[in-house]
Amino acid sequence: MTATSEFDTIAAVATPPGEGGISIIRVSGDNVFDIVEPLFKGKNLKNVNSHTINYGHIIDPATQSEVDEVMVSVMRAPKTYTREDVLEINCHGGLMATNEILQLVLSNGARLAEPGEFTKRAFLNGRIDLSQAEAVMDLIRAKTDKSMKVALNQLDGNLSRLIKSLRQDILEVLAQVEVNIDYPEYDDVETMTTKLLLEKAQDVKASIQQLLKTAKQGKVLREGLATAIVGRPNVGKSSLLNQLLNEDKAIVTDVAGTTRDVIEEYVNVAGVPLKLIDTAGIRKTEDTVEKIGVERSRKAIGAADLVLLVLDTSEPLTDGDRQLLADTADEKRIIILNKTDLPLKLDMDELAKLAGDTKLIKTSMLQNQGVSELQDEIAHLFFDEGIESGQGNVMVTNARHIGLLNQASQALDDVMTGISAGMPVDLVQIDMTRCWNDLGEITGDSYQDELLDQLFSQFCVGK
């Protein structure tokens, strides 16, 4: 579907709900002027130039009373977000005026947009491809400057161009294979054709693997690094959370067992989005509520990408400390030696044996010492040499894209296995075509309607 006439006119509030300086009601479709013009007292919107903003008032046609003082942005197709005619009514922020104007627009012939429908129309009308549409949501949800830059890179079409280039390479080889099969001119055409397929399969697989190398970092930037703060009670876990957040989010007392549930917060650490999970202190307890918190803490360890294990240097190692050191031995972790402002009572030699190669960071939450060193170490663990990039500075961040790239890579493995086994060229060609289709699903060159419904349902209504 490419013609805008196939769509009705939709409208939605494009700004967050609640009080604010302005609210924007976005209207898109063939009939935007017929719908909004009767509501607008000012210049005739049908006669103004495209990409202009026009002062006036929204009126209620039934009573001719003014609803709000507004500015209306006029953008004519095809140079708009949806490639349809778009009007954006900029009114005063707040629920009352915004909702009243939206209701007037809907009553005059528009339909309330579904979640993500504006971006879906941009895709269906050929303005952006599917990977760029997904980048719009990544940009909205970006939690750090690094994740924002990666989303912008994808929105600019860098991933799309690389995928389309790989698909074109495959298509050219498939076309050549067809020619060789249908019009053989040499006795060794079978050998030449399989050699051509093998070389292209190896080249494309190398490009895909280069992209997949970025997937781990990309997933961290897109979704955040699940980071569990663990330790026995009263070692400073909640104080560490507060220091990283720069706010008193968690209650801190000298009473063991104060934190009884898992607390989750996002924080930007050297450009890495951390989903911090402050867990209940792990110890044996008869308190029913605290027992539940301790069990959730143990589950958080297994689900975490990074474990921050906090120990109290002002006390000897306990059996609980030793158990936590053993439980987290196979996890990516940093051991934090807290309360270094107090006399050292922890046996460092014993700890060194139990910690192995794990990095030790000394801190004093009371004196705000060691937190910056901890942040540097977290960035070092996951982005040691900066953000890796695939071909053309492209990073893969989307789980759907990663899955399709893995499928495409497997199809190429099947191509190479088939050639090694001496399979006929026309059968090997099927696997190469499967790779071409898998790559096409990333950009939306091949897709199912159910996929679009699922993807765009994750968007907010006004986007």
C-alpha positions as a printed Julia matrix, in Angstrom:
463×3 Matrix{Float64}:
   0.0     0.0     0.0
   1.51    3.3    -1.07
  -1.32    5.6    -2.09
  -2.46    7.88    0.73
  -6.06    7.76   -0.56
  -6.37    4.28    0.91
  -6.28    5.74    4.44
  -8.86    7.73    6.35
  -7.95   10.82    8.39
  -6.6    10.17   11.88
  -5.97   12.42   14.87
  -4.31   12.09   18.28
  -2.56   14.09   20.97
   1.16   13.96   20.13
   2.44   15.37   23.45
   2.52   13.7    26.89
  -0.66   14.04   28.94
  -0.83   16.47   31.83
   0.1    20.1    32.45
   2.67   21.73   30.17
   3.49   24.77   28.09
   1.77   23.45   24.97
  -0.1    20.43   23.71
  -0.12   19.29   20.08
  -3.02   17.57   18.33
  -1.72   15.88   15.18
  -4.1    15.26   12.25
  -3.08   13.3     9.15
  -4.93   12.22    6.0
  -6.62   13.4     2.82
  -9.38   15.36    4.56
  -7.4    17.3     7.18
  -8.3    20.69    5.72
 -12.02   19.88    5.45
 -11.99   18.68    9.05
  -9.91   21.41   10.75
 -10.77   24.49    8.66
 -14.36   24.81   10.03
 -12.91   24.74   13.56
 -10.26   27.41   12.94
 -10.86   31.16   13.07
  -7.96   32.84   11.31
  -6.43   32.52    7.86
  -7.99   30.06    5.45
  -5.72   27.05    6.0
  -6.42   25.73    2.5
  -4.77   28.81    1.01
  -1.64   29.16    3.18
   1.76   27.89    2.11
   3.01   24.5     3.2
   5.27   24.27    6.23
   3.96   27.44    7.82
   2.52   28.06   11.27
  -0.62   30.14   11.51
  -2.14   32.05   14.43
  -5.84   31.89   15.27
  -8.49   30.36   17.54
 -10.26   27.03   17.68
 -14.02   27.53   17.91
 -16.89   25.2    18.68
 -19.07   25.29   15.53
 -22.19   24.48   17.52
 -21.91   27.54   19.79
 -19.35   29.67   17.89
 -17.54   30.1    21.22
 -13.73   30.2    21.33
 -12.14   27.11   22.84
  -8.46   28.16   22.82
  -5.88   30.42   21.22
  -3.74   28.25   18.94
  -1.03   28.04   16.31
  -1.71   25.59   13.45
   1.2    24.09   11.53
   0.35   23.27    7.91
   2.37   20.58    6.13
   1.27   19.35    2.72
   2.04   15.92    1.25
   4.42   14.42    0.39
   6.98   16.31    2.51
   5.52   15.25    5.86
   6.12   12.55    8.46
   3.37   10.34    7.02
   3.63   11.55    3.4
   0.01   12.68    3.82
  -1.36   16.16    4.47
  -0.66   16.91    8.13
  -1.99   19.66   10.41
  -0.72   20.12   13.95
  -2.78   22.23   16.33
  -0.56   23.79   19.0
  -2.76   24.74   21.94
  -2.17   25.56   25.59
  -1.03   22.61   27.68
  -3.42   20.91   30.05
  -6.08   18.24   29.84
  -9.21   20.35   29.35
  -8.28   22.44   26.3
  -6.4    19.57   24.66
  -9.19   17.04   25.03
 -11.89   19.5    23.95
 -10.02   20.34   20.74
  -9.35   16.66   20.04
 -13.04   15.85   20.51
 -14.02   18.63   18.1
 -11.61   17.24   15.47
 -13.0    13.71   15.95
 -16.58   14.94   15.83
 -15.83   16.72   12.56
 -14.77   13.55   10.73
 -11.39   12.32   11.95
 -10.78    8.98   13.62
  -8.71    8.51   16.78
  -5.34    7.1    15.75
  -4.25    3.69   16.92
  -0.92    3.31   18.77
   1.92    4.01   16.35
  -0.41    4.61   13.41
   1.33    7.79   12.22
   4.66    5.93   12.03
   2.92    2.92   10.48
   1.63    5.18    7.71
   5.11    6.59    7.23
   6.29    3.01    6.65
   3.39    1.97    4.4
   3.75    5.15    2.35
   7.44    4.43    1.77
   8.93    7.3     3.76
  10.84    4.99    6.12
  11.47    1.25    6.24
  10.67   -1.06    9.14
  14.06   -0.81   10.84
  13.82    2.99   10.77
  10.3     2.82   12.21
  11.64    0.74   15.11
  14.43    3.28   15.56
  11.78    5.95   16.21
  10.69    4.07   19.32
  14.31    3.43   20.32
  14.95    7.17   20.09
  11.93    7.93   22.27
  13.03    5.35   24.86
  16.76    6.19   24.79
  18.12    6.46   28.33
  21.63    7.79   27.63
  23.4     9.88   25.0
  25.05    6.74   23.58
  21.76    4.9    23.14
  20.29    8.03   21.55
  23.16    8.24   19.03
  22.75    4.57   18.09
  19.0     5.1    17.53
  19.68    8.2    15.4
  22.2     6.23   13.35
  19.55    3.61   12.59
  16.89    6.24   11.95
  19.19    7.84    9.38
  19.03    4.57    7.47
  22.59    3.29    7.95
  21.43   -0.21    8.92
  18.87   -0.2     6.11
  21.46    0.7     3.49
  23.8    -2.07    4.64
  21.04   -4.7     4.66
  19.77   -3.63    1.25
  23.31   -3.74   -0.13
  23.73   -7.32    1.11
  20.35   -8.3    -0.37
  21.32   -6.76   -3.71
  24.57   -8.74   -3.73
  22.62  -11.94   -3.08
  20.04  -11.08   -5.72
  22.73  -10.52   -8.36
  24.27  -13.91   -7.59
  20.89  -15.63   -7.7
  20.21  -14.03  -11.08
  23.59  -15.19  -12.36
  22.91  -18.71  -11.1
  19.61  -18.75  -12.99
  21.36  -17.64  -16.18
  24.05  -20.3   -15.79
  21.46  -23.0   -15.21
  19.13  -21.96  -18.05
  21.79  -21.04  -20.61
  24.89  -23.15  -20.0
  27.72  -22.29  -22.35
  30.49  -24.32  -20.79
  30.87  -27.92  -19.68
  32.0   -26.86  -16.22
  29.02  -24.54  -15.59
  28.05  -26.52  -12.46
  31.51  -25.94  -10.96
  31.49  -22.25  -11.85
  28.03  -21.75  -10.36
  28.76  -23.49   -7.05
  32.01  -21.53   -6.77
  30.08  -18.29   -7.28
  27.52  -19.27   -4.61
  30.2   -20.31   -2.14
  32.18  -17.08   -2.48
  29.09  -14.92   -2.05
  27.85  -16.96    0.92
  31.22  -16.51    2.64
  31.29  -12.75    1.94
  27.75  -12.1     3.15
  28.22  -14.28    6.23
  31.34  -12.31    7.17
  29.33   -9.07    6.96
  26.51  -10.53    9.06
  28.92  -11.81   11.7
  30.52   -8.37   11.9
  27.08   -6.93   12.62
  26.29   -9.59   15.2
  29.48   -8.72   17.09
  27.82   -5.45   18.03
  24.64   -7.13   19.26
  25.66   -7.56   22.9
  26.61   -3.92   23.35
  23.63   -2.83   21.3
  21.23   -4.77   23.52
  22.76   -3.11   26.59
  22.35    0.37   25.11
  18.77   -0.31   24.03
  17.42   -2.18   27.04
  19.8    -1.23   29.82
  22.17   -3.37   31.87
  20.32   -5.34   34.55
  22.53   -4.72   37.58
  21.8    -6.46   40.9
  23.2    -4.92   44.07
  23.56   -7.81   46.52
  25.05   -8.44   49.94
  24.03   -9.35   53.43
  21.98   -6.85   55.43
  23.4    -3.45   56.42
  26.54   -3.51   54.25
  25.54   -0.38   52.3
  23.54   -1.65   49.29
  20.83    0.99   49.53
  23.43    3.7    50.18
  25.19    2.63   46.97
  21.91    2.84   45.05
  21.31    6.35   46.39
  24.86    7.43   45.49
  24.51    6.2    41.91
  21.09    7.83   41.57
  22.16   11.03   43.35
  18.94   10.92   45.35
  17.57    9.25   48.48
  15.48    6.64   46.68
  16.03    3.79   49.13
  15.54    4.0    52.88
  18.86    3.74   54.72
  19.01    2.81   58.44
  21.26    0.88   60.79
  18.51   -1.71   61.2
  19.24   -4.93   59.33
  16.45   -5.97   56.96
  15.21   -2.43   56.19
  15.04   -3.2    52.46
  12.48   -5.99   52.13
  11.72   -5.93   48.42
  13.5    -5.39   45.13
  13.83   -1.71   44.09
  14.49   -0.96   40.4
  15.77    2.34   38.97
  17.57    3.43   35.79
  20.8     5.43   35.95
  23.28    6.66   33.34
  26.81    5.43   34.11
  29.38    6.72   31.61
  26.78    6.46   28.85
  25.73    2.94   29.85
  22.08    2.68   30.99
  21.99    0.61   34.18
  18.77   -0.88   35.48
  19.8    -0.93   39.12
  18.15   -3.56   41.29
  18.6    -2.95   45.02
  17.85   -6.27   46.66
  16.89   -7.23   50.19
  19.85   -8.27   52.34
  20.43  -12.01   52.01
  20.41  -13.76   55.37
  18.5   -16.41   57.29
  15.37  -14.88   58.78
  12.1   -15.93   60.34
  10.28  -12.8    59.16
   7.79  -13.91   56.48
   7.96  -10.66   54.48
  11.75  -10.52   54.64
  11.96  -14.17   53.53
  10.08  -13.27   50.33
  12.47  -10.37   49.72
  15.51  -12.62   50.23
  14.13  -15.17   47.75
  13.56  -12.42   45.17
  17.13  -11.25   45.76
  18.5   -14.68   44.91
  16.42  -14.74   41.71
  17.72  -11.27   40.8
  21.3   -12.58   40.85
  20.54  -15.18   38.19
  18.7   -12.69   35.97
  21.3    -9.91   36.2
  23.82   -8.94   33.5
  26.08   -7.54   36.23
  26.27   -8.22   39.96
  27.59   -5.6    42.39
  28.48   -7.61   45.51
  28.85   -5.31   48.52
  31.0    -6.4    51.48
  31.59   -4.62   54.8
  35.33   -4.15   55.42
  34.72   -3.17   59.06
  33.65   -6.74   59.87
  35.22  -10.17   59.25
  33.83  -12.25   56.41
  30.73  -14.16   57.48
  29.39  -17.45   56.19
  26.76  -15.39   54.38
  29.5   -13.4    52.6
  31.29  -16.59   51.62
  28.06  -18.07   50.28
  27.38  -14.96   48.18
  30.93  -15.04   46.82
  30.34  -18.65   45.78
  26.85  -18.0    44.38
  28.09  -15.16   42.16
  31.39  -16.76   41.09
  30.1   -17.53   37.58
  28.42  -14.13   37.12
  29.94  -10.98   35.67
  30.51   -9.07   38.88
  32.36   -6.35   40.74
  33.1    -6.7    44.45
  32.63   -3.48   46.41
  34.51   -3.14   49.68
  32.41   -0.64   51.59
  32.9     1.25   54.88
  36.6     1.81   54.29
  36.35    4.85   56.56
  36.2     2.4    59.49
  39.06    0.2    60.78
  39.75   -2.79   58.51
  38.65   -6.13   60.0
  38.02   -8.1    56.8
  40.69  -10.71   55.97
  41.95   -9.49   52.58
  44.02  -12.64   51.95
  40.97  -14.87   52.37
  38.92  -12.54   50.18
  41.56  -12.61   47.45
  41.29  -16.4    47.27
  37.5   -16.34   47.16
  37.24  -13.43   44.7
  39.6   -14.82   42.09
  40.05  -12.35   39.2
  37.07  -10.21   40.18
  37.8    -6.5    40.36
  37.73   -5.05   43.9
  36.57   -1.46   44.37
  37.03    0.26   47.75
  34.26    2.65   48.75
  32.9     4.67   51.61
  29.28    5.59   51.03
  29.37    7.8    54.11
  32.2     9.9    52.67
  31.17    9.49   49.0
  34.44    7.8    48.05
  35.03    5.23   45.31
  31.77    5.7    43.39
  33.45    7.27   40.35
  35.97    4.41   40.24
  33.06    1.97   40.3
  31.36    3.77   37.42
  34.58    3.65   35.37
  34.92   -0.08   36.01
  31.34   -0.75   34.87
  31.97    1.12   31.62
  35.28   -0.73   31.22
  33.62   -4.14   31.61
  31.05   -3.6    28.88
  32.6    -0.95   26.62
  36.31   -1.49   27.1
  37.33    0.08   23.79
  34.32    2.28   23.25
  31.28    1.24   21.28
  32.09   -1.42   18.72
  30.65   -0.78   15.32
  29.68   -3.03   12.49
  30.19   -2.17    8.86
  29.65    1.52    8.21
  29.43    2.35   11.94
  26.21    0.34   12.23
  25.23   -1.29   15.54
  22.49   -3.89   15.94
  20.35   -3.22   19.01
  16.99   -4.82   18.22
  16.26   -8.4    19.36
  14.13   -8.98   16.25
  16.98   -7.89   13.99
  19.46  -10.09   15.9
  17.19  -13.11   15.49
  16.78  -12.53   11.75
  20.53  -12.02   11.27
  21.16  -15.33   13.03
  18.59  -17.01   10.77
  20.24  -15.51    7.7
  23.64  -16.67    8.92
  22.29  -20.21    9.41
  20.88  -20.18    5.89
  24.34  -19.31    4.57
  25.83  -22.14    6.62
  23.33  -24.44    4.92
  24.45  -23.09    1.55
  28.09  -23.9     2.31
  27.2   -27.31    3.79
  25.13  -28.16    0.71
  27.95  -27.22   -1.64
  30.43  -29.32    0.37
  28.03  -32.25    0.22
  27.72  -31.92   -3.56
  24.02  -31.01   -3.57
  22.53  -29.77   -6.86
  22.77  -26.04   -7.43
  19.02  -25.51   -7.6
  18.65  -26.94   -4.07
  21.52  -24.88   -2.68
  19.92  -21.84   -4.27
  16.86  -22.29   -2.02
  18.93  -21.66    1.1
  20.5   -18.56   -0.46
  17.0   -17.27   -1.23
  16.0   -17.97    2.38
  18.86  -15.74    3.53
  17.67  -13.0     1.16
  14.15  -13.21    2.62
  15.37  -13.16    6.24
  17.35   -9.98    5.59
  14.3    -8.48    3.89
  12.24   -8.91    7.06
  14.61   -6.55    8.89
  13.82   -3.63    6.58
  10.23   -4.66    5.9
  10.81   -5.5     2.24
   9.07   -8.74    3.19
   6.68   -8.79    6.14
   3.36  -10.07    7.45
   0.53   -7.84    8.65
   0.63   -9.55   12.06
   4.23   -8.35   12.48
   3.26   -4.74   11.77
   0.37   -4.89   14.22
   2.63   -6.26   16.93
   5.43   -3.75   16.34
   3.37   -0.59   16.09
   1.14   -1.5    19.03
   4.17   -0.74   21.23
   4.15    2.92   20.17
   2.3     5.7    21.94
  -0.97    6.82   20.32
   0.35   10.13   18.94
   3.48    8.76   17.23
